[in-house]
Amino acid sequence: MNTQLTPVPSIDAEKVWPFVAELVTDALDHGSSRVSPNDVREGVGTGRYQLWVAWRGDAQAIAVTEIIETATTKLASIFICVGNQMEDWLGHLETIEDWARSEGCSLIANLARWGWQRPLKKLGYKATHVMLEKKL
């Protein structure tokens, strides 16, 4: 059974947060710590970030995006993407890609751990950079 990623309107962020808080926290604990779970919660509520959820009774998977404008391009950054039973929802990242195009983005970027390279390559993504971090 395929599960689609659906956007959560910012007005519904507080209602949905109890269902996604653990997934957000887990993703941030295993990845970058530039934002806190509370930063994500507030950002989704204000519309700075966009929350996408794959529901199957509860939140099976989530993605969090942000639109970033630079001097040369507008891009959609997927900075959280985590969940269970990836084969059910990963192909639906095209929903986010379609949304990004509709927002005028010419690029989509996924800040991800190494393990994401293989499944994302199947969807047309390619590694162009490596981000290395060191906590001070």
C-alpha positions as CSV (number, residue, x, y, z in Angstrom):
1,M,0.0,0.0,0.0
2,N,1.6,3.3,-1.1
3,T,1.4,6.3,1.2
4,Q,1.5,9.8,-0.2
5,L,3.3,12.7,1.3
6,T,0.8,15.5,2.0
7,P,1.5,19.0,3.0
8,V,0.4,20.3,6.4
9,P,-1.0,23.9,6.3
10,S,0.8,26.1,8.8
11,I,-2.5,26.8,10.5
12,D,-2.7,23.1,11.4
13,A,0.9,22.8,12.7
14,E,0.0,22.7,16.4
15,K,-2.6,20.0,15.9
16,V,-0.2,17.8,13.9
17,W,2.9,18.4,16.1
18,P,2.1,15.6,18.7
19,F,2.1,13.1,15.8
20,V,5.4,14.2,14.3
21,A,7.5,15.5,17.2
22,E,9.3,12.2,17.8
23,L,10.2,11.8,14.1
24,V,11.5,15.4,14.0
25,T,13.5,14.9,17.2
26,D,15.0,11.6,16.0
27,A,16.0,13.1,12.6
28,L,17.7,16.0,14.3
29,D,19.5,13.7,16.8
30,H,21.0,11.7,13.9
31,G,21.7,14.6,11.6
32,S,22.5,18.3,11.8
33,S,21.8,20.2,15.0
34,R,21.6,23.6,13.4
35,V,17.9,23.8,14.4
36,S,16.1,22.4,17.4
37,P,12.7,20.5,17.3
38,N,11.1,23.7,18.7
39,D,12.7,25.7,15.9
40,V,11.0,23.3,13.4
41,R,7.7,23.5,15.3
42,E,7.7,27.3,15.2
43,G,9.0,27.5,11.6
44,V,6.2,25.2,10.4
45,G,3.7,27.3,12.3
46,T,4.9,30.6,10.7
47,G,5.2,29.1,7.2
48,R,9.0,29.5,7.2
49,Y,9.2,25.7,6.9
50,Q,6.8,23.3,5.2
51,L,5.9,20.0,6.8
52,W,5.0,17.0,4.7
53,V,3.5,13.9,6.3
54,A,2.9,10.3,5.1
55,W,0.0,9.1,7.1
56,R,-1.0,5.5,7.8
57,G,-3.0,5.7,10.9
58,D,-0.2,7.7,12.4
59,A,2.8,9.6,10.9
60,Q,4.7,7.0,8.9
61,A,7.2,9.5,7.5
62,I,7.8,13.2,7.4
63,A,9.8,15.7,5.4
64,V,10.5,19.3,6.3
65,T,11.4,21.8,3.6
66,E,12.5,25.4,3.3
67,I,12.6,27.7,0.3
68,I,16.0,29.4,0.0
69,E,16.6,32.3,-2.3
70,T,20.2,33.2,-3.3
71,A,21.5,35.8,-5.7
72,T,21.3,33.3,-8.6
73,T,18.6,30.8,-7.8
74,K,15.6,29.8,-5.7
75,L,15.7,26.3,-4.3
76,A,13.7,24.0,-2.1
77,S,15.8,22.4,0.6
78,I,14.6,19.1,2.2
79,F,16.4,19.2,5.5
80,I,14.5,16.5,7.3
81,C,13.3,13.3,5.7
82,V,12.7,10.4,8.0
83,G,10.2,7.5,8.4
84,N,9.4,3.9,8.3
85,Q,8.7,1.6,5.3
86,M,10.5,3.9,2.9
87,E,9.3,1.9,-0.2
88,D,5.7,3.1,0.5
89,W,6.4,6.8,0.4
90,L,9.9,7.6,-1.1
91,G,8.6,7.8,-4.6
92,H,6.2,10.5,-3.5
93,L,9.0,13.0,-3.1
94,E,7.8,14.1,-6.6
95,T,5.0,15.8,-4.7
96,I,7.5,18.0,-3.1
97,E,9.3,18.5,-6.4
98,D,6.1,19.6,-8.1
99,W,5.3,22.0,-5.2
100,A,8.9,23.4,-5.5
101,R,8.4,24.0,-9.2
102,S,5.1,25.8,-8.5
103,E,6.9,28.0,-6.0
104,G,9.4,29.1,-8.7
105,C,12.2,26.9,-7.5
106,S,14.7,25.8,-10.1
107,L,16.6,23.4,-7.8
108,I,15.7,21.0,-5.0
109,A,18.4,20.0,-2.5
110,N,18.3,17.2,0.1
111,L,20.7,17.6,3.0
112,A,20.9,14.0,4.0
113,R,23.1,11.3,5.6
114,W,25.2,9.0,3.4
115,G,22.6,6.2,3.5
116,W,20.2,8.3,1.4
117,Q,22.5,8.4,-1.6
118,R,21.3,5.0,-3.0
119,P,17.5,5.5,-2.8
120,L,17.7,9.1,-3.9
121,K,19.9,8.2,-6.9
122,K,17.0,6.0,-8.2
123,L,14.8,9.1,-8.2
124,G,17.3,11.2,-10.2
125,Y,19.2,12.9,-7.4
126,K,23.0,13.0,-7.5
127,A,25.6,13.8,-4.9
128,T,27.3,17.1,-5.8
129,H,28.8,18.1,-2.4
130,V,29.6,16.6,0.9
131,M,28.9,18.6,4.1
132,L,31.2,17.8,6.9
133,E,30.6,19.2,10.4
134,K,32.4,19.4,13.7
135,K,30.8,20.4,16.9
136,L,32.9,22.9,18.8
